[in-house]
Amino acid sequence: MNIFRSILLGLGLIVFLSSVLASEEITPYKFPHKGGPKSAPHYDIPPSSRFTVRRLEADAPDIVYYFTKAKGGERYPIALVCGGSSSPDEIDSIIHVHRYLLQEFMDAGAGVLTVEQWGVDGNKVHQKEFMDHYTRSERLKDHKAVIAHLKLNPPSGWNGKLIFLGVSEGGPIVTTLTTDYPEITLATINWSGAGDWAWREELWVFLQDFLSQNPECPQHHKKLRDCKACSEPIVSRERYDAYMNDTVNNPTAEKYFLNMTYKYHADALNYPPPSYQELKTPFLVVAGTRDSIISSSDAFVQKAKNAGCKITYLRIDDMDHYVARRPDIIKQSFQWLREQMRLNN
């Protein structure tokens, strides 16, 4: 009898532990502003918050995404958050962005969903696999696959509406998603990623701003503009355009320009411009006057207004590209979102 009792008690403990693990959820956490996601501590993602969707390509890994239900779990929208760009030595899991904004969305009564990029699965990062597939279009395609999966398999309590928040490179992606899914979009927040100019122009302006902020070449210790070995492609517009044209003619992941693959640049150069006439839902643009692309953001907002879009513009004096460094602007953004949720529920 004692043996059977021990077995039953053991089984009961296993069931209890399984229940605890299954109920574990992603916890909010704000990484230090200066360090970015790289400064976030190691985090073991709860298995109950990790989901997958099949990619269509043969032998491709599944798309991994993370999902947190809203508090209460009844009739809530889902916020799909799309993070910024990555360089080869700064590839991170989207979980850190998920956790960074989780508390604000929970307080607003929304669930949160984030999609990993090809080559990343939580703490597992495969650099070459990531860079081989890293383009805006691939990110867009993965997000669309997850949205299609959600529509076919709606989480319990979801009201069928999506909120989009894009940061930097995530901005153009959520803008496209907004125009592609007007019937289920509740509102969109675009932080430092709403631009009217093409990638060629935005990158060139960024480089000129970089030169003004970093006048000395760190390798040869002389004026960067005078160091042809280091700066010719970013000082000479003719040389810069030649490189950009070469990426289009040879969109390979094996060659790099400015720490990004030719494949990445070619895709960004061909990424579709904003479809202003298709922006049918409330849209918040946040941009700093110290950001190199501020004029591109100004043009985006003006064209959106001309097209009759429901656009709100937070043009912040003395702010650079990094909204995460400004908790006051994050607060304003979520005040705006809560108002849209109130008006559109």
C-alpha positions as CSV (number, residue, x, y, z in Angstrom):
1,M,0.0,0.0,0.0
2,N,2.8,2.4,0.9
3,I,4.4,1.8,-2.6
4,F,1.1,2.6,-4.3
5,R,0.6,5.6,-2.1
6,S,4.0,6.9,-3.0
7,I,3.4,6.5,-6.7
8,L,0.1,8.3,-6.4
9,L,1.7,11.1,-4.4
10,G,4.5,11.3,-7.0
11,L,2.0,11.5,-9.9
12,G,0.1,14.2,-8.0
13,L,3.3,16.2,-7.6
14,I,4.0,15.9,-11.3
15,V,0.5,17.1,-12.2
16,F,0.9,20.0,-9.8
17,L,4.3,21.0,-11.2
18,S,3.0,20.8,-14.7
19,S,0.1,23.0,-13.8
20,V,2.5,25.6,-12.3
21,L,4.8,25.5,-15.3
22,A,1.9,25.8,-17.7
23,S,0.5,28.9,-15.9
24,E,3.9,30.7,-15.8
25,E,3.8,33.9,-17.9
26,I,6.3,36.3,-19.4
27,T,7.3,39.0,-16.8
28,P,7.8,42.7,-17.6
29,Y,11.3,44.0,-17.5
30,K,12.9,47.2,-18.7
31,F,16.5,46.8,-19.8
32,P,18.8,49.8,-19.2
33,H,18.3,52.5,-21.9
34,K,22.0,52.8,-22.8
35,G,22.7,49.1,-23.1
36,G,19.7,48.2,-25.2
37,P,18.4,44.6,-25.3
38,K,22.0,43.3,-25.1
39,S,22.1,44.6,-21.5
40,A,19.1,42.5,-20.5
41,P,19.9,39.6,-18.2
42,H,19.5,36.0,-19.3
43,Y,15.8,35.1,-19.4
44,D,14.3,31.6,-19.7
45,I,11.1,32.1,-21.7
46,P,8.1,30.2,-20.2
47,P,7.2,27.3,-22.6
48,S,3.5,28.1,-22.2
49,S,4.2,31.5,-23.8
50,R,6.1,30.2,-26.8
51,F,4.3,29.2,-30.0
52,T,5.3,28.2,-33.5
53,V,3.9,28.5,-37.1
54,R,5.2,26.6,-40.1
55,R,7.1,28.4,-42.8
56,L,6.3,27.5,-46.4
57,E,9.8,27.0,-47.5
58,A,11.1,23.4,-47.6
59,D,13.4,22.5,-44.6
60,A,12.9,26.0,-43.1
61,P,12.6,26.3,-39.3
62,D,9.3,27.2,-37.8
63,I,8.4,30.8,-37.0
64,V,8.6,31.3,-33.3
65,Y,6.4,33.8,-31.5
66,Y,5.6,34.8,-28.0
67,F,2.2,35.7,-26.7
68,T,0.9,37.2,-23.4
69,K,-2.9,37.3,-22.8
70,A,-4.4,40.5,-21.4
71,K,-5.3,40.6,-17.8
72,G,-8.8,39.3,-17.3
73,G,-8.6,37.5,-20.6
74,E,-12.0,38.6,-22.0
75,R,-12.6,40.7,-25.2
76,Y,-9.1,42.2,-25.5
77,P,-7.1,43.3,-28.5
78,I,-3.6,42.0,-29.3
79,A,-0.7,44.3,-29.6
80,L,1.8,43.1,-32.2
81,V,5.2,44.7,-31.4
82,C,7.9,44.8,-34.1
83,G,11.4,45.8,-33.0
84,G,14.3,47.6,-34.7
85,S,17.2,46.6,-36.9
86,S,20.1,44.2,-36.1
87,S,23.8,44.2,-37.0
88,P,25.8,40.9,-37.0
89,D,27.2,41.5,-33.6
90,E,23.9,42.7,-32.0
91,I,21.4,40.0,-32.7
92,D,18.9,39.6,-29.8
93,S,15.7,37.8,-29.1
94,I,12.5,39.9,-29.5
95,I,11.6,38.7,-26.0
96,H,13.4,41.7,-24.5
97,V,11.3,44.1,-26.4
98,H,8.2,42.1,-25.5
99,R,9.1,42.4,-21.8
100,Y,10.1,46.1,-22.1
101,L,6.6,47.2,-23.2
102,L,4.6,44.4,-21.5
103,Q,3.5,46.4,-18.4
104,E,2.2,49.3,-20.5
105,F,0.1,47.1,-22.7
106,M,-1.2,45.0,-19.7
107,D,-2.2,48.3,-18.0
108,A,-4.1,49.3,-21.2
109,G,-5.9,46.0,-21.3
110,A,-4.2,44.5,-24.3
111,G,-2.4,41.2,-25.0
112,V,1.1,41.3,-26.5
113,L,2.6,39.3,-29.3
114,T,6.1,39.4,-30.7
115,V,7.7,37.4,-33.6
116,E,11.3,36.1,-33.6
117,Q,13.4,36.5,-36.7
118,W,14.7,33.6,-38.7
119,G,17.8,32.2,-36.9
120,V,16.7,33.2,-33.4
121,D,14.8,31.1,-30.8
122,G,15.0,32.7,-27.4
123,N,18.5,32.4,-26.1
124,K,19.6,30.5,-29.2
125,V,21.1,32.8,-31.8
126,H,22.5,31.5,-35.1
127,Q,24.3,34.5,-36.6
128,K,24.9,33.2,-40.1
129,E,21.4,31.8,-40.4
130,F,20.0,35.1,-39.2
131,M,22.0,37.3,-41.6
132,D,21.3,34.9,-44.6
133,H,17.6,35.6,-44.2
134,Y,17.5,39.0,-42.7
135,T,15.4,41.4,-44.8
136,R,12.4,43.7,-44.1
137,S,10.3,41.5,-46.5
138,E,11.1,38.3,-44.6
139,R,10.1,40.0,-41.4
140,L,6.9,41.2,-43.0
141,K,6.1,37.7,-44.4
142,D,6.7,36.1,-41.0
143,H,4.3,38.5,-39.3
144,K,1.7,37.9,-41.9
145,A,2.0,34.2,-41.4
146,V,1.4,34.6,-37.7
147,I,-1.6,36.9,-38.2
148,A,-3.1,34.3,-40.6
149,H,-2.5,31.7,-37.9
150,L,-4.2,33.9,-35.3
151,K,-7.3,34.4,-37.5
152,L,-7.6,30.7,-38.0
153,N,-6.9,29.8,-34.4
154,P,-8.0,32.8,-32.3
155,P,-6.8,32.8,-28.7
156,S,-9.6,32.7,-26.1
157,G,-10.8,36.2,-25.3
158,W,-9.3,37.9,-28.3
159,N,-11.8,40.4,-29.8
160,G,-10.3,40.1,-33.3
161,K,-8.5,43.4,-33.3
162,L,-4.8,44.2,-33.6
163,I,-2.7,47.0,-32.3
164,F,0.6,47.6,-34.1
165,L,3.7,49.1,-32.5
166,G,6.8,49.4,-34.6
167,V,10.2,50.7,-33.5
168,S,12.7,52.1,-36.0
169,E,13.0,49.4,-38.7
170,G,9.8,47.9,-37.3
171,G,8.1,51.2,-38.3
172,P,7.9,50.5,-42.1
173,I,6.8,46.9,-41.3
174,V,3.9,47.9,-39.1
175,T,2.9,50.6,-41.6
176,T,2.5,47.9,-44.3
177,L,0.6,45.7,-41.9
178,T,-1.7,48.5,-41.1
179,T,-2.6,49.0,-44.7
180,D,-2.8,45.3,-45.4
181,Y,-5.2,44.6,-42.5
182,P,-7.5,47.7,-42.1
183,E,-10.5,45.6,-41.1
184,I,-8.8,44.3,-37.9
185,T,-6.5,47.2,-37.1
186,L,-7.5,49.2,-34.0
187,A,-4.5,51.6,-33.9
188,T,-0.9,51.9,-34.9
189,I,2.1,53.4,-33.0
190,N,5.2,54.2,-35.1
191,W,8.3,55.1,-33.0
192,S,11.1,56.6,-35.1
193,G,10.2,54.6,-38.1
194,A,7.6,56.6,-40.1
195,G,9.5,57.9,-43.1
196,D,8.4,59.0,-46.6
197,W,11.9,58.9,-48.1
198,A,13.3,55.8,-49.7
199,W,16.0,53.7,-48.0
200,R,18.7,55.2,-50.2
201,E,18.0,58.7,-49.1
202,E,17.4,58.0,-45.4
203,L,20.6,56.0,-45.1
204,W,22.6,58.7,-46.9
205,V,21.3,61.4,-44.5
206,F,22.1,59.1,-41.5
207,L,25.7,58.7,-42.8
208,Q,26.1,62.5,-43.1
209,D,24.8,62.9,-39.6
210,F,27.2,60.2,-38.4
211,L,30.1,62.0,-40.0
212,S,29.2,65.2,-38.2
213,Q,29.0,63.4,-34.9
214,N,32.1,61.3,-35.4
215,P,34.7,63.6,-37.2
216,E,37.7,61.4,-36.5
217,C,38.6,58.0,-38.0
218,P,39.1,55.6,-35.1
219,Q,41.4,53.4,-37.1
220,H,43.8,55.9,-38.6
221,H,43.3,58.8,-36.1
222,K,42.7,61.6,-38.6
223,K,39.6,63.4,-39.9
224,L,37.2,60.8,-41.1
225,R,36.3,62.8,-44.2
226,D,40.0,62.8,-45.2
227,C,40.5,59.0,-44.7
228,K,39.7,57.5,-48.0
229,A,40.4,54.0,-46.8
230,C,37.5,54.2,-44.3
231,S,35.1,56.8,-45.5
232,E,35.1,57.2,-49.3
233,P,31.8,55.3,-49.8
234,I,30.0,57.4,-47.1
235,V,31.6,60.8,-48.1
236,S,31.2,60.6,-51.8
237,R,27.6,60.4,-53.0
238,E,28.8,58.9,-56.3
239,R,30.7,56.1,-54.5
240,Y,27.7,55.6,-52.2
241,D,25.3,55.3,-55.0
242,A,27.6,52.9,-56.8
243,Y,27.6,50.6,-53.8
244,M,23.9,50.8,-53.4
245,N,23.4,50.0,-57.1
246,D,25.7,47.0,-56.7
247,T,23.6,45.6,-53.9
248,V,20.5,45.6,-56.2
249,N,22.5,44.0,-59.0
250,N,24.0,41.4,-56.7
251,P,21.6,40.8,-53.7
252,T,23.7,38.3,-51.9
253,A,24.0,37.6,-48.2
254,E,27.8,36.9,-48.6
255,K,28.8,40.5,-49.3
256,Y,28.4,43.4,-46.8
257,F,28.1,47.2,-47.1
258,L,27.9,49.3,-43.9
259,N,27.5,46.2,-41.7
260,M,24.5,44.9,-43.6
261,T,24.3,42.3,-46.3
262,Y,23.8,43.2,-50.0
263,K,20.7,41.2,-49.7
264,Y,19.3,43.4,-46.9
265,H,20.1,46.6,-48.8
266,A,18.6,45.4,-52.0
267,D,15.4,44.4,-50.3
268,A,15.2,47.7,-48.4
269,L,15.7,49.6,-51.6
270,N,12.8,47.8,-53.2
271,Y,10.5,47.8,-50.1
272,P,7.2,49.3,-51.1
273,P,6.6,53.0,-50.1
274,P,3.8,53.9,-47.7
275,S,0.3,53.6,-49.2
276,Y,-1.2,56.7,-47.6
277,Q,-4.6,56.2,-49.2
278,E,-4.9,52.8,-47.4
279,L,-4.2,54.1,-43.9
280,K,-7.7,53.9,-42.6
281,T,-7.2,53.6,-38.9
282,P,-5.8,55.8,-36.1
283,F,-2.0,56.2,-36.5
284,L,0.5,57.8,-34.1
285,V,3.9,59.0,-35.4
286,V,6.6,59.7,-32.8
287,A,9.8,61.4,-34.0
288,G,12.6,63.4,-32.5
289,T,14.0,66.6,-33.9
290,R,17.6,65.3,-33.3
291,D,16.9,62.1,-35.4
292,S,18.6,62.2,-38.8
293,I,15.4,61.2,-40.5
294,I,13.2,63.9,-39.0
295,S,12.5,65.5,-42.4
296,S,11.5,62.1,-43.8
297,S,9.0,61.8,-40.8
298,D,7.7,65.3,-41.4
299,A,7.0,64.4,-45.1
300,F,5.3,61.1,-44.0
301,V,2.9,63.0,-41.7
302,Q,2.1,65.7,-44.2
303,K,1.3,63.2,-47.0
304,A,-0.8,61.2,-44.5
305,K,-2.7,64.3,-43.6
306,N,-3.2,65.2,-47.2
307,A,-4.6,61.7,-47.8
308,G,-7.1,62.2,-45.0
309,C,-5.5,59.7,-42.6
310,K,-6.3,59.8,-38.8
311,I,-2.8,60.8,-38.0
312,T,-1.4,62.2,-34.7
313,Y,2.2,63.5,-34.6
314,L,4.4,63.8,-31.6
315,R,7.3,65.7,-32.9
316,I,9.6,65.9,-29.9
317,D,12.2,68.6,-29.5
318,D,15.7,67.5,-28.3
319,M,14.9,63.8,-28.8
320,D,17.0,61.5,-30.9
321,H,16.1,58.1,-32.5
322,Y,15.7,56.3,-29.3
323,V,12.2,56.6,-27.8
324,A,13.1,54.0,-25.1
325,R,15.2,56.7,-23.5
326,R,12.2,58.9,-23.0
327,P,9.7,57.4,-20.5
328,D,7.6,60.5,-20.7
329,I,7.1,59.9,-24.4
330,I,6.3,56.3,-23.9
331,K,3.7,57.4,-21.4
332,Q,2.2,59.9,-23.9
333,S,2.1,57.2,-26.5
334,F,0.1,54.8,-24.3
335,Q,-2.2,57.6,-23.2
336,W,-3.0,58.1,-26.9
337,L,-3.5,54.3,-27.3
338,R,-5.9,54.0,-24.4
339,E,-8.0,56.8,-25.9
340,Q,-8.2,55.0,-29.2
341,M,-9.2,51.8,-27.4
342,R,-11.9,53.7,-25.5
343,L,-13.3,55.2,-28.7
344,N,-13.1,52.1,-30.9
345,N,-14.2,49.3,-28.6
